[in-house]
Amino acid sequence: MPKEVPVWEKYALTIREAAKYFHIGETKMRQIVDENKDSDFVVMLGNRAMIKRKCFEKYLDQAKVL
């Protein structure tokens, strides 16, 4: 059975993983995604949003308020 990739090494995270990793509530994470659907850090797989971890880190670095 293959080992699970640690969250800090994943390219893209689910909303739940991203919320936990970045210490942001899931509701707030969904709100951020909804408000930034055309952003570089959001990838839509059908109706499922994935967060590009490194791009989202850059977004947070530049954010003044969430």
PDB file with SEQRES, HELIX, SHEET and CRYST1 records, atoms N, CA, C and O in Angstrom:
SEQRES   1 A   66  MET PRO LYS GLU VAL PRO VAL TRP GLU LYS TYR ALA LEU          
SEQRES   2 A   66  THR ILE ARG GLU ALA ALA LYS TYR PHE HIS ILE GLY GLU          
SEQRES   3 A   66  THR LYS MET ARG GLN ILE VAL ASP GLU ASN LYS ASP SER          
SEQRES   4 A   66  ASP PHE VAL VAL MET LEU GLY ASN ARG ALA MET ILE LYS          
SEQRES   5 A   66  ARG LYS CYS PHE GLU LYS TYR LEU ASP GLN ALA LYS VAL          
SEQRES   6 A   66  LEU                                                          
HELIX    1 AA1 VAL A    7  GLU A    9  5                                   3    
HELIX    2 AA2 ILE A   15  PHE A   22  1                                   8    
HELIX    3 AA3 GLU A   26  GLU A   35  1                                  10    
HELIX    4 AA4 ARG A   53  GLN A   62  1                                  10    
SHEET    1 AA1 3 ALA A  12  THR A  14  0                                        
SHEET    2 AA1 3 ARG A  48  LYS A  52 -1                                        
SHEET    3 AA1 3 VAL A  42  LEU A  45 -1                                        
CRYST1    1.000    1.000    1.000  90.00  90.00  90.00 P 1           1          
ATOM      1  N   MET A   1       0.842  -1.179   0.000  1.00  0.00           N  
ATOM      2  CA  MET A   1       0.000   0.000   0.000  1.00  0.00           C  
ATOM      3  C   MET A   1       0.891   1.248   0.000  1.00  0.00           C  
ATOM      4  O   MET A   1       1.773   1.372   0.850  1.00  0.00           O  
ATOM      5  N   PRO A   2       0.668   2.186  -0.957  1.00  0.00           N  
ATOM      6  CA  PRO A   2       1.511   3.386  -1.011  1.00  0.00           C  
ATOM      7  C   PRO A   2       1.273   4.294   0.193  1.00  0.00           C  
ATOM      8  O   PRO A   2       0.172   4.376   0.736  1.00  0.00           O  
ATOM      9  N   LYS A   3       2.350   4.969   0.586  1.00  0.00           N  
ATOM     10  CA  LYS A   3       2.240   5.908   1.702  1.00  0.00           C  
ATOM     11  C   LYS A   3       1.489   7.152   1.262  1.00  0.00           C  
ATOM     12  O   LYS A   3       1.577   7.569   0.108  1.00  0.00           O  
ATOM     13  N   GLU A   4       0.750   7.740   2.193  1.00  0.00           N  
ATOM     14  CA  GLU A   4       0.034   8.985   1.919  1.00  0.00           C  
ATOM     15  C   GLU A   4       1.037  10.136   1.900  1.00  0.00           C  
ATOM     16  O   GLU A   4       1.935  10.201   2.739  1.00  0.00           O  
ATOM     17  N   VAL A   5       0.879  11.027   0.954  1.00  0.00           N  
ATOM     18  CA  VAL A   5       1.751  12.195   0.833  1.00  0.00           C  
ATOM     19  C   VAL A   5       1.398  13.175   1.947  1.00  0.00           C  
ATOM     20  O   VAL A   5       0.225  13.497   2.136  1.00  0.00           O  
ATOM     21  N   PRO A   6       2.404  13.655   2.689  1.00  0.00           N  
ATOM     22  CA  PRO A   6       2.112  14.640   3.738  1.00  0.00           C  
ATOM     23  C   PRO A   6       1.509  15.901   3.135  1.00  0.00           C  
ATOM     24  O   PRO A   6       1.853  16.284   2.017  1.00  0.00           O  
ATOM     25  N   VAL A   7       0.623  16.540   3.863  1.00  0.00           N  
ATOM     26  CA  VAL A   7      -0.110  17.702   3.363  1.00  0.00           C  
ATOM     27  C   VAL A   7       0.839  18.824   2.946  1.00  0.00           C  
ATOM     28  O   VAL A   7       0.548  19.540   1.988  1.00  0.00           O  
ATOM     29  N   TRP A   8       1.957  18.994   3.636  1.00  0.00           N  
ATOM     30  CA  TRP A   8       2.891  20.081   3.311  1.00  0.00           C  
ATOM     31  C   TRP A   8       3.686  19.805   2.040  1.00  0.00           C  
ATOM     32  O   TRP A   8       4.410  20.681   1.567  1.00  0.00           O  
ATOM     33  N   GLU A   9       3.562  18.597   1.476  1.00  0.00           N  
ATOM     34  CA  GLU A   9       4.225  18.266   0.220  1.00  0.00           C  
ATOM     35  C   GLU A   9       3.245  18.178  -0.950  1.00  0.00           C  
ATOM     36  O   GLU A   9       3.664  18.035  -2.099  1.00  0.00           O  
ATOM     37  N   LYS A  10       1.965  18.259  -0.671  1.00  0.00           N  
ATOM     38  CA  LYS A  10       0.963  18.151  -1.732  1.00  0.00           C  
ATOM     39  C   LYS A  10       0.939  19.420  -2.567  1.00  0.00           C  
ATOM     40  O   LYS A  10       1.138  20.522  -2.056  1.00  0.00           O  
ATOM     41  N   TYR A  11       0.691  19.248  -3.857  1.00  0.00           N  
ATOM     42  CA  TYR A  11       0.566  20.384  -4.776  1.00  0.00           C  
ATOM     43  C   TYR A  11      -0.764  21.086  -4.564  1.00  0.00           C  
ATOM     44  O   TYR A  11      -0.820  22.314  -4.500  1.00  0.00           O  
ATOM     45  N   ALA A  12      -1.836  20.308  -4.454  1.00  0.00           N  
ATOM     46  CA  ALA A  12      -3.183  20.863  -4.282  1.00  0.00           C  
ATOM     47  C   ALA A  12      -3.854  20.208  -3.081  1.00  0.00           C  
ATOM     48  O   ALA A  12      -3.670  19.022  -2.809  1.00  0.00           O  
ATOM     49  N   LEU A  13      -4.636  21.017  -2.371  1.00  0.00           N  
ATOM     50  CA  LEU A  13      -5.318  20.560  -1.165  1.00  0.00           C  
ATOM     51  C   LEU A  13      -6.824  20.685  -1.339  1.00  0.00           C  
ATOM     52  O   LEU A  13      -7.309  21.561  -2.055  1.00  0.00           O  
ATOM     53  N   THR A  14      -7.547  19.807  -0.681  1.00  0.00           N  
ATOM     54  CA  THR A  14      -8.997  19.968  -0.621  1.00  0.00           C  
ATOM     55  C   THR A  14      -9.285  21.158   0.287  1.00  0.00           C  
ATOM     56  O   THR A  14      -8.395  21.650   0.980  1.00  0.00           O  
ATOM     57  N   ILE A  15     -10.516  21.607   0.279  1.00  0.00           N  
ATOM     58  CA  ILE A  15     -10.900  22.718   1.172  1.00  0.00           C  
ATOM     59  C   ILE A  15     -10.642  22.319   2.627  1.00  0.00           C  
ATOM     60  O   ILE A  15     -10.114  23.112   3.406  1.00  0.00           O  
ATOM     61  N   ARG A  16     -11.004  21.120   2.982  1.00  0.00           N  
ATOM     62  CA  ARG A  16     -10.823  20.649   4.363  1.00  0.00           C  
ATOM     63  C   ARG A  16      -9.339  20.623   4.738  1.00  0.00           C  
ATOM     64  O   ARG A  16      -8.960  21.087   5.814  1.00  0.00           O  
ATOM     65  N   GLU A  17      -8.496  20.074   3.841  1.00  0.00           N  
ATOM     66  CA  GLU A  17      -7.058  20.025   4.107  1.00  0.00           C  
ATOM     67  C   GLU A  17      -6.480  21.437   4.215  1.00  0.00           C  
ATOM     68  O   GLU A  17      -5.696  21.723   5.121  1.00  0.00           O  
ATOM     69  N   ALA A  18      -6.866  22.315   3.293  1.00  0.00           N  
ATOM     70  CA  ALA A  18      -6.354  23.690   3.295  1.00  0.00           C  
ATOM     71  C   ALA A  18      -6.771  24.422   4.567  1.00  0.00           C  
ATOM     72  O   ALA A  18      -5.965  25.136   5.163  1.00  0.00           O  
ATOM     73  N   ALA A  19      -8.008  24.254   4.980  1.00  0.00           N  
ATOM     74  CA  ALA A  19      -8.493  24.905   6.196  1.00  0.00           C  
ATOM     75  C   ALA A  19      -7.674  24.463   7.409  1.00  0.00           C  
ATOM     76  O   ALA A  19      -7.288  25.276   8.248  1.00  0.00           O  
ATOM     77  N   LYS A  20      -7.425  23.186   7.476  1.00  0.00           N  
ATOM     78  CA  LYS A  20      -6.658  22.651   8.604  1.00  0.00           C  
ATOM     79  C   LYS A  20      -5.195  23.109   8.538  1.00  0.00           C  
ATOM     80  O   LYS A  20      -4.625  23.526   9.546  1.00  0.00           O  
ATOM     81  N   TYR A  21      -4.603  23.029   7.362  1.00  0.00           N  
ATOM     82  CA  TYR A  21      -3.198  23.386   7.177  1.00  0.00           C  
ATOM     83  C   TYR A  21      -2.943  24.859   7.475  1.00  0.00           C  
ATOM     84  O   TYR A  21      -1.957  25.200   8.130  1.00  0.00           O  
ATOM     85  N   PHE A  22      -3.839  25.743   6.991  1.00  0.00           N  
ATOM     86  CA  PHE A  22      -3.646  27.182   7.152  1.00  0.00           C  
ATOM     87  C   PHE A  22      -4.338  27.751   8.387  1.00  0.00           C  
ATOM     88  O   PHE A  22      -4.290  28.959   8.620  1.00  0.00           O  
ATOM     89  N   HIS A  23      -4.976  26.899   9.175  1.00  0.00           N  
ATOM     90  CA  HIS A  23      -5.681  27.322  10.394  1.00  0.00           C  
ATOM     91  C   HIS A  23      -6.754  28.367  10.083  1.00  0.00           C  
ATOM     92  O   HIS A  23      -6.867  29.400  10.743  1.00  0.00           O  
ATOM     93  N   ILE A  24      -7.529  28.052   9.056  1.00  0.00           N  
ATOM     94  CA  ILE A  24      -8.665  28.881   8.648  1.00  0.00           C  
ATOM     95  C   ILE A  24      -9.890  27.975   8.710  1.00  0.00           C  
ATOM     96  O   ILE A  24      -9.811  26.819   8.294  1.00  0.00           O  
ATOM     97  N   GLY A  25     -10.985  28.450   9.203  1.00  0.00           N  
ATOM     98  CA  GLY A  25     -12.194  27.633   9.265  1.00  0.00           C  
ATOM     99  C   GLY A  25     -12.647  27.211   7.869  1.00  0.00           C  
ATOM    100  O   GLY A  25     -12.411  27.922   6.891  1.00  0.00           O  
ATOM    101  N   GLU A  26     -13.294  26.059   7.784  1.00  0.00           N  
ATOM    102  CA  GLU A  26     -13.765  25.558   6.488  1.00  0.00           C  
ATOM    103  C   GLU A  26     -14.752  26.523   5.843  1.00  0.00           C  
ATOM    104  O   GLU A  26     -14.718  26.720   4.629  1.00  0.00           O  
ATOM    105  N   THR A  27     -15.625  27.124   6.635  1.00  0.00           N  
ATOM    106  CA  THR A  27     -16.601  28.070   6.088  1.00  0.00           C  
ATOM    107  C   THR A  27     -15.877  29.268   5.480  1.00  0.00           C  
ATOM    108  O   THR A  27     -16.219  29.701   4.380  1.00  0.00           O  
ATOM    109  N   LYS A  28     -14.899  29.797   6.171  1.00  0.00           N  
ATOM    110  CA  LYS A  28     -14.123  30.929   5.660  1.00  0.00           C  
ATOM    111  C   LYS A  28     -13.339  30.518   4.416  1.00  0.00           C  
ATOM    112  O   LYS A  28     -13.241  31.290   3.463  1.00  0.00           O  
ATOM    113  N   MET A  29     -12.784  29.313   4.419  1.00  0.00           N  
ATOM    114  CA  MET A  29     -12.032  28.815   3.264  1.00  0.00           C  
ATOM    115  C   MET A  29     -12.944  28.724   2.041  1.00  0.00           C  
ATOM    116  O   MET A  29     -12.544  29.101   0.939  1.00  0.00           O  
ATOM    117  N   ARG A  30     -14.158  28.229   2.229  1.00  0.00           N  
ATOM    118  CA  ARG A  30     -15.128  28.152   1.127  1.00  0.00           C  
ATOM    119  C   ARG A  30     -15.502  29.551   0.632  1.00  0.00           C  
ATOM    120  O   ARG A  30     -15.672  29.767  -0.568  1.00  0.00           O  
ATOM    121  N   GLN A  31     -15.627  30.488   1.556  1.00  0.00           N  
ATOM    122  CA  GLN A  31     -15.938  31.866   1.190  1.00  0.00           C  
ATOM    123  C   GLN A  31     -14.802  32.461   0.350  1.00  0.00           C  
ATOM    124  O   GLN A  31     -15.054  33.111  -0.664  1.00  0.00           O  
ATOM    125  N   ILE A  32     -13.564  32.240   0.769  1.00  0.00           N  
ATOM    126  CA  ILE A  32     -12.406  32.734   0.021  1.00  0.00           C  
ATOM    127  C   ILE A  32     -12.399  32.149  -1.387  1.00  0.00           C  
ATOM    128  O   ILE A  32     -12.151  32.867  -2.356  1.00  0.00           O  
ATOM    129  N   VAL A  33     -12.669  30.859  -1.506  1.00  0.00           N  
ATOM    130  CA  VAL A  33     -12.712  30.207  -2.823  1.00  0.00           C  
ATOM    131  C   VAL A  33     -13.837  30.799  -3.661  1.00  0.00           C  
ATOM    132  O   VAL A  33     -13.629  31.128  -4.829  1.00  0.00           O  
ATOM    133  N   ASP A  34     -15.021  30.939  -3.082  1.00  0.00           N  
ATOM    134  CA  ASP A  34     -16.166  31.493  -3.820  1.00  0.00           C  
ATOM    135  C   ASP A  34     -15.882  32.907  -4.338  1.00  0.00           C  
ATOM    136  O   ASP A  34     -16.309  33.271  -5.434  1.00  0.00           O  
ATOM    137  N   GLU A  35     -15.163  33.691  -3.547  1.00  0.00           N  
ATOM    138  CA  GLU A  35     -14.859  35.071  -3.928  1.00  0.00           C  
ATOM    139  C   GLU A  35     -13.675  35.175  -4.883  1.00  0.00           C  
ATOM    140  O   GLU A  35     -13.439  36.237  -5.461  1.00  0.00           O  
ATOM    141  N   ASN A  36     -12.925  34.082  -5.056  1.00  0.00           N  
ATOM    142  CA  ASN A  36     -11.706  34.108  -5.864  1.00  0.00           C  
ATOM    143  C   ASN A  36     -11.651  32.959  -6.862  1.00  0.00           C  
ATOM    144  O   ASN A  36     -10.576  32.412  -7.107  1.00  0.00           O  
ATOM    145  N   LYS A  37     -12.788  32.582  -7.444  1.00  0.00           N  
ATOM    146  CA  LYS A  37     -12.829  31.417  -8.343  1.00  0.00           C  
ATOM    147  C   LYS A  37     -11.897  31.539  -9.544  1.00  0.00           C  
ATOM    148  O   LYS A  37     -11.438  30.526 -10.071  1.00  0.00           O  
ATOM    149  N   ASP A  38     -11.609  32.769  -9.984  1.00  0.00           N  
ATOM    150  CA  ASP A  38     -10.720  32.971 -11.131  1.00  0.00           C  
ATOM    151  C   ASP A  38      -9.270  33.180 -10.717  1.00  0.00           C  
ATOM    152  O   ASP A  38      -8.423  33.494 -11.554  1.00  0.00           O  
ATOM    153  N   SER A  39      -8.984  33.009  -9.446  1.00  0.00           N  
ATOM    154  CA  SER A  39      -7.650  33.229  -8.921  1.00  0.00           C  
ATOM    155  C   SER A  39      -6.715  32.071  -9.287  1.00  0.00           C  
ATOM    156  O   SER A  39      -7.157  30.969  -9.611  1.00  0.00           O  
ATOM    157  N   ASP A  40      -5.415  32.353  -9.225  1.00  0.00           N  
ATOM    158  CA  ASP A  40      -4.402  31.333  -9.535  1.00  0.00           C  
ATOM    159  C   ASP A  40      -4.415  30.164  -8.552  1.00  0.00           C  
ATOM    160  O   ASP A  40      -4.009  29.060  -8.912  1.00  0.00           O  
ATOM    161  N   PHE A  41      -4.872  30.384  -7.324  1.00  0.00           N  
ATOM    162  CA  PHE A  41      -4.784  29.324  -6.323  1.00  0.00           C  
ATOM    163  C   PHE A  41      -5.963  28.356  -6.326  1.00  0.00           C  
ATOM    164  O   PHE A  41      -5.935  27.362  -5.600  1.00  0.00           O  
ATOM    165  N   VAL A  42      -6.996  28.619  -7.122  1.00  0.00           N  
ATOM    166  CA  VAL A  42      -8.175  27.753  -7.172  1.00  0.00           C  
ATOM    167  C   VAL A  42      -8.168  26.931  -8.462  1.00  0.00           C  
ATOM    168  O   VAL A  42      -8.017  27.468  -9.560  1.00  0.00           O  
ATOM    169  N   VAL A  43      -8.332  25.627  -8.304  1.00  0.00           N  
ATOM    170  CA  VAL A  43      -8.490  24.726  -9.447  1.00  0.00           C  
ATOM    171  C   VAL A  43      -9.814  24.001  -9.253  1.00  0.00           C  
ATOM    172  O   VAL A  43     -10.037  23.368  -8.221  1.00  0.00           O  
ATOM    173  N   MET A  44     -10.683  24.096 -10.238  1.00  0.00           N  
ATOM    174  CA  MET A  44     -11.970  23.406 -10.159  1.00  0.00           C  
ATOM    175  C   MET A  44     -11.870  22.068 -10.888  1.00  0.00           C  
ATOM    176  O   MET A  44     -11.496  22.016 -12.059  1.00  0.00           O  
ATOM    177  N   LEU A  45     -12.201  21.008 -10.196  1.00  0.00           N  
ATOM    178  CA  LEU A  45     -12.281  19.670 -10.774  1.00  0.00           C  
ATOM    179  C   LEU A  45     -13.752  19.293 -10.752  1.00  0.00           C  
ATOM    180  O   LEU A  45     -14.253  18.752  -9.766  1.00  0.00           O  
ATOM    181  N   GLY A  46     -14.444  19.588 -11.858  1.00  0.00           N  
ATOM    182  CA  GLY A  46     -15.894  19.435 -11.866  1.00  0.00           C  
ATOM    183  C   GLY A  46     -16.470  20.505 -10.952  1.00  0.00           C  
ATOM    184  O   GLY A  46     -16.266  21.700 -11.167  1.00  0.00           O  
ATOM    185  N   ASN A  47     -17.190  20.062  -9.932  1.00  0.00           N  
ATOM    186  CA  ASN A  47     -17.733  21.036  -8.972  1.00  0.00           C  
ATOM    187  C   ASN A  47     -16.913  21.071  -7.680  1.00  0.00           C  
ATOM    188  O   ASN A  47     -17.323  21.689  -6.698  1.00  0.00           O  
ATOM    189  N   ARG A  48     -15.771  20.415  -7.685  1.00  0.00           N  
ATOM    190  CA  ARG A  48     -14.917  20.346  -6.500  1.00  0.00           C  
ATOM    191  C   ARG A  48     -13.748  21.326  -6.619  1.00  0.00           C  
ATOM    192  O   ARG A  48     -13.001  21.294  -7.597  1.00  0.00           O  
ATOM    193  N   ALA A  49     -13.599  22.186  -5.628  1.00  0.00           N  
ATOM    194  CA  ALA A  49     -12.505  23.155  -5.626  1.00  0.00           C  
ATOM    195  C   ALA A  49     -11.289  22.556  -4.937  1.00  0.00           C  
ATOM    196  O   ALA A  49     -11.400  21.923  -3.887  1.00  0.00           O  
ATOM    197  N   MET A  50     -10.130  22.764  -5.545  1.00  0.00           N  
ATOM    198  CA  MET A  50      -8.857  22.377  -4.947  1.00  0.00           C  
ATOM    199  C   MET A  50      -8.027  23.651  -4.817  1.00  0.00           C  
ATOM    200  O   MET A  50      -8.140  24.565  -5.634  1.00  0.00           O  
ATOM    201  N   ILE A  51      -7.200  23.697  -3.788  1.00  0.00           N  
ATOM    202  CA  ILE A  51      -6.382  24.866  -3.504  1.00  0.00           C  
ATOM    203  C   ILE A  51      -4.928  24.529  -3.813  1.00  0.00           C  
ATOM    204  O   ILE A  51      -4.373  23.585  -3.250  1.00  0.00           O  
ATOM    205  N   LYS A  52      -4.305  25.303  -4.713  1.00  0.00           N  
ATOM    206  CA  LYS A  52      -2.876  25.131  -4.970  1.00  0.00           C  
ATOM    207  C   LYS A  52      -2.135  25.733  -3.785  1.00  0.00           C  
ATOM    208  O   LYS A  52      -2.164  26.943  -3.563  1.00  0.00           O  
ATOM    209  N   ARG A  53      -1.475  24.871  -3.036  1.00  0.00           N  
ATOM    210  CA  ARG A  53      -0.887  25.246  -1.745  1.00  0.00           C  
ATOM    211  C   ARG A  53       0.075  26.430  -1.850  1.00  0.00           C  
ATOM    212  O   ARG A  53      -0.087  27.411  -1.124  1.00  0.00           O  
ATOM    213  N   LYS A  54       1.056  26.362  -2.721  1.00  0.00           N  
ATOM    214  CA  LYS A  54       2.057  27.430  -2.802  1.00  0.00           C  
ATOM    215  C   LYS A  54       1.450  28.740  -3.303  1.00  0.00           C  
ATOM    216  O   LYS A  54       1.818  29.814  -2.827  1.00  0.00           O  
ATOM    217  N   CYS A  55       0.537  28.659  -4.245  1.00  0.00           N  
ATOM    218  CA  CYS A  55      -0.134  29.877  -4.732  1.00  0.00           C  
ATOM    219  C   CYS A  55      -0.969  30.507  -3.626  1.00  0.00           C  
ATOM    220  O   CYS A  55      -1.013  31.731  -3.498  1.00  0.00           O  
ATOM    221  N   PHE A  56      -1.635  29.671  -2.826  1.00  0.00           N  
ATOM    222  CA  PHE A  56      -2.440  30.207  -1.732  1.00  0.00           C  
ATOM    223  C   PHE A  56      -1.547  30.826  -0.662  1.00  0.00           C  
ATOM    224  O   PHE A  56      -1.928  31.820  -0.044  1.00  0.00           O  
ATOM    225  N   GLU A  57      -0.358  30.251  -0.432  1.00  0.00           N  
ATOM    226  CA  GLU A  57       0.583  30.844   0.518  1.00  0.00           C  
ATOM    227  C   GLU A  57       0.959  32.255   0.062  1.00  0.00           C  
ATOM    228  O   GLU A  57       1.023  33.172   0.881  1.00  0.00           O  
ATOM    229  N   LYS A  58       1.209  32.437  -1.240  1.00  0.00           N  
ATOM    230  CA  LYS A  58       1.533  33.764  -1.773  1.00  0.00           C  
ATOM    231  C   LYS A  58       0.350  34.715  -1.587  1.00  0.00           C  
ATOM    232  O   LYS A  58       0.533  35.879  -1.230  1.00  0.00           O  
ATOM    233  N   TYR A  59      -0.868  34.212  -1.833  1.00  0.00           N  
ATOM    234  CA  TYR A  59      -2.072  35.018  -1.630  1.00  0.00           C  
ATOM    235  C   TYR A  59      -2.164  35.482  -0.183  1.00  0.00           C  
ATOM    236  O   TYR A  59      -2.453  36.650   0.076  1.00  0.00           O  
ATOM    237  N   LEU A  60      -1.922  34.585   0.752  1.00  0.00           N  
ATOM    238  CA  LEU A  60      -1.972  34.949   2.181  1.00  0.00           C  
ATOM    239  C   LEU A  60      -0.884  35.948   2.541  1.00  0.00           C  
ATOM    240  O   LEU A  60      -1.112  36.851   3.347  1.00  0.00           O  
ATOM    241  N   ASP A  61       0.299  35.793   1.950  1.00  0.00           N  
ATOM    242  CA  ASP A  61       1.396  36.726   2.234  1.00  0.00           C  
ATOM    243  C   ASP A  61       1.027  38.148   1.846  1.00  0.00           C  
ATOM    244  O   ASP A  61       1.456  39.104   2.492  1.00  0.00           O  
ATOM    245  N   GLN A  62       0.223  38.292   0.779  1.00  0.00           N  
ATOM    246  CA  GLN A  62      -0.155  39.614   0.286  1.00  0.00           C  
ATOM    247  C   GLN A  62      -1.448  40.128   0.909  1.00  0.00           C  
ATOM    248  O   GLN A  62      -1.748  41.317   0.799  1.00  0.00           O  
ATOM    249  N   ALA A  63      -2.217  39.266   1.558  1.00  0.00           N  
ATOM    250  CA  ALA A  63      -3.515  39.640   2.112  1.00  0.00           C  
ATOM    251  C   ALA A  63      -3.329  40.532   3.341  1.00  0.00           C  
ATOM    252  O   ALA A  63      -2.460  40.289   4.179  1.00  0.00           O  
ATOM    253  N   LYS A  64      -4.142  41.538   3.424  1.00  0.00           N  
ATOM    254  CA  LYS A  64      -4.141  42.425   4.591  1.00  0.00           C  
ATOM    255  C   LYS A  64      -5.207  41.973   5.588  1.00  0.00           C  
ATOM    256  O   LYS A  64      -4.993  42.020   6.800  1.00  0.00           O  
ATOM    257  N   VAL A  65      -6.360  41.532   5.067  1.00  0.00           N  
ATOM    258  CA  VAL A  65      -7.469  41.071   5.889  1.00  0.00           C  
ATOM    259  C   VAL A  65      -8.146  39.933   5.154  1.00  0.00           C  
ATOM    260  O   VAL A  65      -8.286  39.982   3.932  1.00  0.00           O  
ATOM    261  N   LEU A  66      -8.566  38.917   5.875  1.00  0.00           N  
ATOM    262  CA  LEU A  66      -9.316  37.809   5.258  1.00  0.00           C  
ATOM    263  C   LEU A  66     -10.749  37.879   5.698  1.00  0.00           C  
ATOM    264  O   LEU A  66     -11.559  37.043   5.299  1.00  0.00           O  
TER     265      LEU A  66                                                      
END                                                                             
